[in-house]
Amino acid sequence: MVGIDGVVPGGYVLAGDEPAGRIESVLHAASGDRLVIVRAFSRTNYLVGMASDIGHSEHDADMDLTWHRLAVPIETLLARGTFRREMGRLVPDPHPHVWGAARPDSVVEADLREDLKQDPLTRDGELVVRVSRGVAVLEGWTGTVGGKVVAERLARTTPGVWDAVNRVASDEELIGALGPQLRTDPLVAAAVGAVAIKLGRVRVSLLLVKEVSPGRVEALCRAVPGVRDVIVDRQV
């Protein structure tokens, strides 16, 4: 669902320069679009705002995050109440549990990078960690889906992180996507002898089929999101 002025689920809400939360959904009503906001640093609590509460929006192109600044003080949202989910519905929560607190982004990044280096499922990956106002963005490559899942879990449990965006690609996912992609071209499918991948770098070995050029195979592979390099050689 899309709200007015570009306010959509997934965007983040700022009160001044402090994060208020992440927009989970936009509810349309005759009185105006309501925003269901997952409260920052409070794992199970929600705030309810109005699309008209948003003063202006800004997009962080470097991290691909959208932040909406409130034109009203955070106290206005808090005065409407804090909520929790119960049987799929939002109900008032008179005693919200706050589970975290803000920490400097640079400190959070350093802690998370160290945790990723230590965990056996993520230490052999090539991962990039960035944190903005308590939102951790994970990018890069791991060998397994398990490594991708663990990376996000480590991010979400790092003190100072209240939300995580996982853009990591795993070799297991990529190899699963490359097979169907190569089979979209019957000549390429018949020519491929083997496909190997290591942290997003693909190597395709072709049988001696003159009708298929390496460039044709490379283009198909590069169309799969997460592939960062392709080498095509011919089996002898």
Backbone torsions as a table, in degrees:
resi	resn	phi	psi	omega
1	MET	NA	143.1	-176.1
2	VAL	-118.2	131.8	177.4
3	GLY	-91.7	-173.5	-179.3
4	ILE	-79.4	159.5	175.0
5	ASP	54.9	32.6	174.7
6	GLY	77.7	11.4	178.6
7	VAL	-81.1	112.6	-175.0
8	VAL	-132.3	159.5	174.9
9	PRO	-56.1	142.6	179.6
10	GLY	101.7	-19.8	177.0
11	GLY	-75.6	162.5	-177.8
12	TYR	-111.9	149.1	-174.7
13	VAL	-111.8	131.7	177.9
14	LEU	-112.3	139.1	169.5
15	ALA	-112.3	102.8	-167.4
16	GLY	68.5	-123.8	175.0
17	ASP	-106.7	8.6	-178.4
18	GLU	-101.9	138.5	178.9
19	PRO	-69.5	133.0	175.2
20	ALA	-97.6	-26.6	179.4
21	GLY	154.6	-171.1	-179.5
22	ARG	-117.9	135.9	179.6
23	ILE	-73.2	114.5	179.1
24	GLU	-84.3	-39.2	-178.9
25	SER	-157.0	161.2	176.5
26	VAL	-119.2	120.2	-177.9
27	LEU	-104.9	126.0	-177.9
28	HIS	-88.0	131.4	178.3
29	ALA	-142.3	159.6	-179.1
30	ALA	-61.4	-30.2	-178.9
31	SER	-83.3	-3.4	180.0
32	GLY	129.8	160.0	-178.5
33	ASP	-72.5	128.1	177.7
34	ARG	-100.1	142.8	-179.5
35	LEU	-107.6	123.4	172.7
36	VAL	-92.1	114.5	-170.9
37	ILE	-113.3	121.8	171.9
38	VAL	-72.2	119.5	-171.2
39	ARG	-70.2	134.3	178.1
40	ALA	-63.0	138.6	176.9
41	PHE	61.7	21.8	176.0
42	SER	-141.7	103.0	-164.5
43	ARG	-59.0	-37.1	-172.3
44	THR	-119.5	12.9	-176.6
45	ASN	-105.9	152.0	-177.1
46	TYR	-130.9	150.0	170.0
47	LEU	-116.4	156.9	177.7
48	VAL	-120.8	120.9	178.0
49	GLY	-119.8	-179.5	175.1
50	MET	-115.1	147.5	176.2
51	ALA	-57.7	-31.2	179.3
52	SER	-71.9	-11.1	175.6
53	ASP	-72.6	-18.7	-177.3
54	ILE	-79.5	123.0	178.5
55	GLY	-80.0	-54.1	175.5
56	HIS	-156.3	166.4	-176.4
57	SER	-123.0	151.0	177.7
58	GLU	-140.3	141.3	-178.6
59	HIS	-109.1	125.0	174.3
60	ASP	-85.2	96.8	-175.3
61	ALA	-65.8	-32.1	-178.1
62	ASP	-64.1	-41.3	-179.2
63	MET	-103.4	-3.4	-179.2
64	ASP	55.9	50.5	176.5
65	LEU	-123.7	141.6	176.9
66	THR	-108.2	129.6	179.3
67	TRP	-116.8	130.7	177.7
68	HIS	-108.2	122.5	-179.9
69	ARG	-91.3	132.7	179.0
70	LEU	-72.2	139.6	172.4
71	ALA	-90.8	-3.9	178.3
72	VAL	-120.2	156.2	178.6
73	PRO	-68.5	154.3	179.3
74	ILE	-58.0	-27.6	179.3
75	GLU	-60.6	-27.9	177.8
76	THR	-65.1	-43.5	177.3
77	LEU	-66.9	-42.9	-178.8
78	LEU	-64.1	-34.0	-179.4
79	ALA	-66.2	-23.9	177.7
80	ARG	-77.8	-9.3	176.1
81	GLY	109.7	156.5	172.9
82	THR	-108.0	140.2	-172.2
83	PHE	-124.7	162.3	171.6
84	ARG	-134.8	162.8	178.6
85	ARG	-88.8	135.1	177.8
86	GLU	-143.8	115.1	-176.7
87	MET	55.2	38.3	177.2
88	GLY	80.5	1.3	-179.4
89	ARG	-116.6	153.7	175.0
90	LEU	-86.2	127.3	177.6
91	VAL	-126.8	151.3	-179.8
92	PRO	-60.2	140.5	177.9
93	ASP	-120.2	99.9	-175.5
94	PRO	-71.8	-16.8	-177.8
95	HIS	-129.9	68.9	-178.2
96	PRO	-63.0	141.3	179.9
97	HIS	-98.4	117.3	177.7
98	VAL	-92.3	122.4	-172.8
99	TRP	-104.7	-11.0	-176.3
100	GLY	-146.8	179.2	178.7
101	ALA	-152.0	159.8	-178.1
102	ALA	-68.6	145.3	171.6
103	ARG	-137.8	158.9	178.1
104	PRO	-57.1	134.3	-177.5
105	ASP	-57.7	-38.1	-178.4
106	SER	-64.3	-35.9	178.5
107	VAL	-70.1	-42.1	178.9
108	VAL	-61.9	-44.8	178.7
109	GLU	-58.1	-46.4	-178.2
110	ALA	-62.4	-42.5	179.8
111	ASP	-64.1	-43.5	-178.0
112	LEU	-68.5	-40.2	177.3
113	ARG	-59.7	-41.0	-179.6
114	GLU	-66.0	-41.4	178.2
115	ASP	-62.3	-39.9	179.7
116	LEU	-67.0	-33.1	177.7
117	LYS	-69.8	-27.9	-174.3
118	GLN	-88.9	-28.8	-175.4
119	ASP	-74.5	133.4	-176.7
120	PRO	-64.0	-23.0	-179.0
121	LEU	-88.4	-11.6	-177.3
122	THR	-122.2	-16.7	-172.7
123	ARG	-66.7	-23.9	179.4
124	ASP	-92.4	2.0	177.6
125	GLY	-83.4	176.9	172.8
126	GLU	-118.9	94.3	-171.7
127	LEU	-116.1	140.5	176.3
128	VAL	-112.6	128.8	-178.5
129	VAL	-118.1	129.0	172.5
130	ARG	-137.0	143.7	-178.6
131	VAL	-127.8	131.2	178.0
132	SER	-131.5	113.5	178.7
133	ARG	54.1	37.9	177.9
134	GLY	86.9	0.1	176.3
135	VAL	-99.1	118.2	-180.0
136	ALA	-91.4	129.1	176.6
137	VAL	-111.6	121.8	-179.2
138	LEU	-107.7	128.2	177.0
139	GLU	-135.8	166.6	177.9
140	GLY	116.7	-152.0	-171.7
141	TRP	-139.0	144.8	170.6
142	THR	-130.2	164.1	179.0
143	GLY	-76.2	-30.7	-172.5
144	THR	-128.8	159.7	172.6
145	VAL	-63.0	-37.1	178.5
146	GLY	-58.4	-40.1	177.6
147	GLY	-63.8	-38.4	177.5
148	LYS	-64.4	-43.3	-179.8
149	VAL	-65.4	-43.9	-179.7
150	VAL	-64.3	-38.6	178.7
151	ALA	-57.9	-44.0	179.5
152	GLU	-68.7	-39.4	179.0
153	ARG	-61.8	-42.9	177.7
154	LEU	-62.5	-39.6	178.8
155	ALA	-62.3	-47.2	-175.0
156	ARG	-68.8	-22.3	-179.7
157	THR	-100.2	4.2	175.9
158	THR	-78.3	125.4	178.5
159	PRO	-54.7	131.5	-177.8
160	GLY	100.1	-11.4	176.0
161	VAL	-99.5	127.7	177.1
162	TRP	-115.9	-10.6	173.3
163	ASP	-153.8	152.8	-179.3
164	ALA	-134.7	138.7	176.3
165	VAL	-113.6	116.7	-174.3
166	ASN	-102.6	106.6	177.2
167	ARG	-113.1	20.3	-178.7
168	VAL	-73.4	140.2	174.0
169	ALA	-106.4	136.7	177.3
170	SER	-107.6	148.2	178.5
171	ASP	-60.8	-35.4	-180.0
172	GLU	-62.8	-41.6	177.1
173	GLU	-66.4	-42.3	-176.5
174	LEU	-66.5	-41.7	-179.8
175	ILE	-66.1	-32.9	176.6
176	GLY	-67.8	-31.0	179.7
177	ALA	-84.6	-28.7	-177.0
178	LEU	-68.9	-37.1	-179.5
179	GLY	-56.7	-57.0	177.9
180	PRO	-60.6	-35.2	180.0
181	GLN	-64.1	-45.3	-180.0
182	LEU	-67.9	-29.9	179.7
183	ARG	-75.1	-8.8	175.9
184	THR	-68.6	-18.3	176.4
185	ASP	-113.6	107.3	-175.4
186	PRO	-57.3	-38.0	-179.9
187	LEU	-66.4	-41.5	177.9
188	VAL	-65.4	-44.4	-179.6
189	ALA	-57.7	-39.3	-179.6
190	ALA	-72.8	-24.2	-174.8
191	ALA	-89.5	-23.3	-174.7
192	VAL	-71.5	125.1	177.0
193	GLY	-95.1	-38.9	-178.7
194	ALA	-158.0	151.3	176.2
195	VAL	-131.4	127.8	176.7
196	ALA	-128.6	152.3	-179.2
197	ILE	-145.1	140.3	178.6
198	LYS	-139.7	107.8	178.7
199	LEU	50.1	50.5	175.1
200	GLY	85.9	-7.8	179.2
201	ARG	-95.5	119.9	-172.3
202	VAL	-102.2	137.0	171.9
203	ARG	-123.7	122.0	179.9
204	VAL	-114.3	126.8	175.7
205	SER	-102.2	125.7	-178.4
206	LEU	-102.0	144.8	168.5
207	LEU	-74.0	169.1	-177.2
208	LEU	-75.7	78.8	178.8
209	VAL	-119.8	110.8	-174.1
210	LYS	-67.5	-25.1	-173.8
211	GLU	-71.9	-13.6	-174.6
212	VAL	-112.7	123.0	178.3
213	SER	-91.8	150.1	176.2
214	PRO	-56.7	-36.1	-180.0
215	GLY	-62.2	-35.8	179.0
216	ARG	-65.0	-41.1	179.1
217	VAL	-69.2	-43.1	-179.0
218	GLU	-61.0	-41.5	-179.5
219	ALA	-61.6	-40.7	178.4
220	LEU	-63.5	-43.1	-178.7
221	CYS	-65.2	-43.4	-176.6
222	ARG	-68.4	-16.1	177.4
223	ALA	-74.2	-12.0	178.8
224	VAL	-85.2	119.4	179.7
225	PRO	-58.3	134.3	179.6
226	GLY	104.0	-19.0	176.6
227	VAL	-75.9	126.5	-177.8
228	ARG	-111.6	-16.2	178.0
229	ASP	-156.4	148.8	-178.1
230	VAL	-137.0	130.1	172.0
231	ILE	-120.8	128.4	179.6
232	VAL	-118.6	123.3	175.1
233	ASP	-131.6	169.7	-177.8
234	ARG	-109.5	134.7	175.3
235	GLN	-68.0	140.5	179.5
236	VAL	-96.5	NA	NA
